[in-house]
């Protein structure tokens, strides 16, 4: 018997009939218990982060709030707005924090995300993906009927006509923006005349209201080095700016010209006409974004703080040079760079195995772990990681302050 | 207006107040509607697979049943049993199909999966991971109290003592197996004397019942080429077999010697003493397993059929040589080999972008896609893909026969 960790024991009565065994020095709460503690929107139990069952997705509130404030201050100073992307956090509570800080609304990638956000109190939603099937067009029109602040993207004349027909059939007018391809050929219409003609068509269709355009240059976001990133971003957006000016000269509504992201939030305002940035990852940060370098340091992108971590527990410590944890690919994804063990040096983490993570020690690790020890991982790529969890724990000074529902988790349709 | 796809329109009254626009040639149902149609366990609406909102996770029932039957027949003929791994499907309905076909029970990787399985009618569960924290040990003991068929793994004397204390405190006897390391040093205790001594300790502890051992050799499962895989598997398991014999000679219970998986299901019975295989992926198959080659073909592992697919819709077709779909990393993961477009040639698929998938055409594609077209993807790696979805559609002859809940989705804790 390990007498160190179990100096004495006590037996507590559980919620059911059975007695609960709890070593006096260790408490712990399941995700179901945590949800129950927060059922009324206040934490009815003082719980330390280390008492959470693992793997657990945690967000540090001080860092999150700092990120939201820093972003908003910067874009305001640069004369543009924030329209943060809900695909990153999928969490209406965080969307509300962003709006409270001054964001003009949020973006979503999928209609399911938009529904979840609206059902949880978010009223200004720009959906950046085109709805092409009858099912999705109907979902979008039903949402627009209830939510006057819902705007959707379109990228072809055929799709714009379908949207107008559907809106007309439902007796509404639907707000749309033209999605312009930044050159990646993934989504969006070709800038210049094709985009202008689509905007003109939208302006003429009976049940659509043109609100402007968007151009999301995903390819620029992770370009390493601030100057290289700035050069590429501003070049990539030249065609979009020209399109914006064509639309303006044609007398079309250009009140929205949305683009950019976390990697370019302090670059995008250099694009003439751009009104707002669709920043997503800045709230959480991740190993991928830390790697790209910033204006003040070429080594690390330090504009925002890594607020999102995965708490994991060591399951096996009996082999030299390594330890095994309970957070593998189903808790971390297999995105790379791999998760970073927070506040430690001399060790690395891999989450390539579905159920287990692996810690490997270098020659001089800052510490080693025993079975049952918990550690914090800075996530590899925040968006798909969040999409694995139903809830996240909002932490301040290592206490759980709230349990936030990730209401749009899995809403890929 | 595109007069080809919308030859006439009709307007249907929706469930709410609003009229629903539906082109006569196209119907479609959301996941919420599909759940409602199947609320009583029978499909109350005839729905074609192509009418599902996308991305949608689909399982072909003919292929699934064929896989379950083939596996069971083979292991029975080889004198061992099947104990399929629930971490793959996380779906109690499939677990029940496996048990109905003759499996002696199922495995789970996490206590949350075991809970979800038991709450949905599965009584024989072997948890292959060690529970090390007080929270998880309590969860395991509570489950064991209700579920006499629950067996858990342990891999250290310290952990075995904690389990015994917890079981004793709750007035129960807990069933355990020794997890033996196959050499990967990920989990499990060292074979030979350390494993034997742990088994003897378990046998002596007051509130534990030794049921045998497990040794899962994950590293052998994806070795390419049947002969190479066979050689490695049987070599890797020699130390486990020796441990099994030590336990037998010491008069310990060895009724369970569980190991193996989909890649070695027809090899493992060559290991002396092995009682059952913890096969997971065989029910669904995936691009990773197709790649390893089988006994009858070195090119493709054709023992089981790919039954699991992701239905996706084309969102953009306006750029040469490619098309963009609605199934990216959040619907497919970024596991490789990439998903395979079913029944087509001359094209490839990548799901590296969070929200979008990319089809690229070679010189002679078997077809090209238009916006709104749907296509089927054989998944890259079935386990983490299933973990993204709340439900899967059970399909026969392209009609939806059932909507299955993935009850243990996200149960990584």
Interface residues (C-beta under 8 A of the other chain):
Chain A: X1 X2 X6 X9 X11 X14 X16 X18 X19 X20 X21 X22 X23 X26 X27 X28 X29 X30 X31 X51 X53 X54 X55 X56 X87 X109 X110 X129 X130 X132 X133 X134 X135 X136 X137 X138 X139 X141 X142 X145 X155 X156 X158 X159 X161 X162 X165 X166 X169 X170 X171 X181 X185 X186 X187 X188 X189 X190 X218 X313 X314 X315 X316 X318 X319 X322 X324 X326 X327 X329 X330 X331 X333 X334 X335 X353 X354 X355 X356 X358 X371 X372 X383 X384 X387 X388 X389 X390 X409 X410 X412 X413
Chain B: X1 X2 X6 X9 X11 X14 X16 X18 X19 X20 X21 X22 X23 X26 X27 X28 X29 X30 X31 X53 X54 X55 X56 X87 X109 X110 X129 X130 X132 X133 X134 X135 X136 X137 X138 X139 X141 X142 X145 X155 X156 X158 X159 X161 X162 X165 X166 X169 X170 X171 X181 X185 X186 X187 X188 X189 X190 X218 X313 X314 X315 X316 X318 X319 X322 X324 X326 X327 X329 X330 X331 X333 X334 X335 X353 X354 X355 X356 X358 X371 X372 X383 X384 X387 X388 X389 X390 X409 X410 X412 X413
